[in-house]
Amino acid sequence: MFKLVIQDDEGKTTVVPLIRDEITIGRKEGNTIRLTERNVSRRHARIVRNNGEVQIEDLGSYNGIRVNNARIAERVSLRISDQVQIGDYKLYLKAEGVEQVDDARTMPIERVDVGNATDVIPAVAAPATAPMAAASATSPTSGLASAPGSPQLVGHPARTLVAIGDTDPAGRPVATAATVAALNAPVGYGKLVVVSSNFAGKEFELSRPQMIVGRTDENDLCINHRSISRNHAKLVREPETGRYTISDLQSSNGVRVNGQDYGKVELRRGDVVDLGHVRLRFVEPGEDFVFARDAVITDVPDTGKKGMMVAVVLGAIVLAAVIIFFVTRKTDGDKPGGNGMVDKVVLDAAGDKVALGSNPPNGSNGSADVVDPGSGSSGTAPTLPPDAGTGSAVASNEQENKCAEYKKDRKWVDMQTCANSLVATNPARAKELDDKAVSERKAQTQSEKVTENTRAENLEASAAALNKIPKDSVYYAEAQGAYNKLEAKILKDFTGRARMMANDKKCDDLKTLVRQAPSQIQDDLRRIQCDDKRVGPGSNVVVTPPAACTPEVAQQYFEKANTAFTSNQDQLALSLFEKAYACRGDANSLTLAVITACRSGNVGKAKVLFAKLPASRQAQAEGRCATFKIPVR
């Protein structure tokens, strides 16, 4: 018998025997196997047994299916120990009577640094020396043998190597390419763990290719601390190597790794990252790190630079005030009628000269006096040219043009960083650009949800996501186009089914179909006539009686109901199960009718049918209905 081993992203495993010839996998209720993570589509995959083979196919899922790290485009056959990736889940095919690699018998060996290592290498066989052969049965580092007595190490030498003890070479198959690929695959994602007293123990999984860390909620990683900038740093995971880098986004307090300031740096195991006054430890993928066991809580030391800067600024202000006081007294005493008004005070780099520009009297050339407190000499400062100060305006315009390019390219994080650089020269424009970037980042998230839900043909979820996108967003038109295309497709499908029911005068089924349809298309379906009456609340229609019941007819009803149930056509399945029960009065058809009514949300019908069940079947039906949150008693 074949079995399917399912492992989630936390390492928990579930074994499912493949007792059916066909099973479905997806996030929606009603699948044979439900995987509840968001990156699994409502109907994601189908696994079938065909002539002694197990095959898997993609049901048009958004994220696809990978077999041994290669995305599949059509139905493929699975071999023992093949690794299947569906969202965050890993699945392995096993078979009774065939031993496979057992994770409980593996043991990690320390990392070996090898320069210029390639990503794909064959398994390396150690020389079959006598001492090694003698130790292969007991040593945890003995490898999987391709022949009795020849241990191997399987894996990439630049990564964690795994040794597999081979106690029964004759009864175990040789390691396949799929096994080697599974052992070489990266293990999970890296993470940042806070090791300072503020937020100690909080973990951030670095599961996306690019993540922004900052103080506010629009960031991927939010650390709400006053020393963290609004958008502080960017973390990038390289798709080819799986390595992480961190970059400073012009934050106020910068990014320090192991005590050194960096604009951009690659993170390695055990690196300590300081973002403001929050200290974090980088844990690389697959590292055995437990906070309670391994963490040492240390706070970011106060360098005192900020206090020194404040003292310097205050000292400069006091010095300027004293000089202004004496100079203005001198000016008033030497120039009768002088107004004593001072427009500018400019300290030079040394802080020992002050240029004073005053409102000149009529006839004056407006030159500024330069006072040297040490020598008492005076002179004349050159007047500023008419275009002085325009350099900052030119720089501001260039920066705005750069922000406009980021907006055109939809690089919202870069646009926010660009907007922050305009705060000093044009705060109003900086806020406008920053608000736009934040709004578009949120709209981008909702647009991706629209795309995901349209692929899963979930019209109501698509509509909910579309309504959260502002109409002035660059994403609105394309999201609305995808939604309209899905709405037209679903409307066409439901309209075809509704017209068939109307032609067959199955008016009760048509009313049920209207209730079960997405709310966006119900009004269109209500316009379809059945027996010259509009389908809707209060309609009184006559349904044609069923055909004469025979055992053959009842079996046909039952088989068609099973097919409809497997295809998630709940209303059709419910009608056929009821007809099968009406013909032969068996508890099996009635039980399945109750379960189908619960799955379709038809509470009234489920309760009516449940009351007819024999006591021996009620517990089974009630348990299944509870999974759909439908009370039947």
Buried (B, 14 or more C-beta within 10 A) or exposed (E): EBBBBBBBBEEEEEEBEBEEEEBBBBBBEBBBBBBEEEBBBBBBBBBBBEEEEBBBBBBEBBBBBBBBEEEBEEEBEBBBBBBBBBBBBBBBBBBEEEEBBEEEEBBBEEBEEEEEEEEEBEBEBBEBEEEBBEEBEEBEBBBBBBEEBBBBBBBBBBBBBBBBBBEEBEEBEEBBEBBBBBBBBBEBBBBBBBBBEBBBEBBBBBBEEEBBBBBEEBBBBBBEBEBBBBBBBBBBBEEEEBBBBBEBBBBEBBBBBEEEEBEEBBBEBEBBBBBBBBBBBBBBBBBEBEBEEBBEEEBBEEEEEEEEEEEEEEEEEEBBEEBBEEBBEEBEEEBEEBEEEBEEBEBEEEEBBBBBBBEBEEEEEEBBBBBEEEEEEEEEBEEEEEEEEEEEEEEBEEBBEBBEEBBEEBBBBBBBBBBBBBEEBBEEBBEBBBEBBBBBBBBBBBBBBBBBBBBBBBBEBBBBBBEBBEEEBBBBEBBBEBBEEBBEEBBEEBBEBBBEBBEEBBBBBBBBBBBBBBEBBBEBBBEBEBBEEEBEEEBEBEEEEEEEBEEEBBEBBBEBBBEBBBEBBBBBBBBBBBBBBBBBEEBEBBBBBBBBBBBBBBBEBBBEBBEEBEEEBBEBBBEBBEEBEBEBE
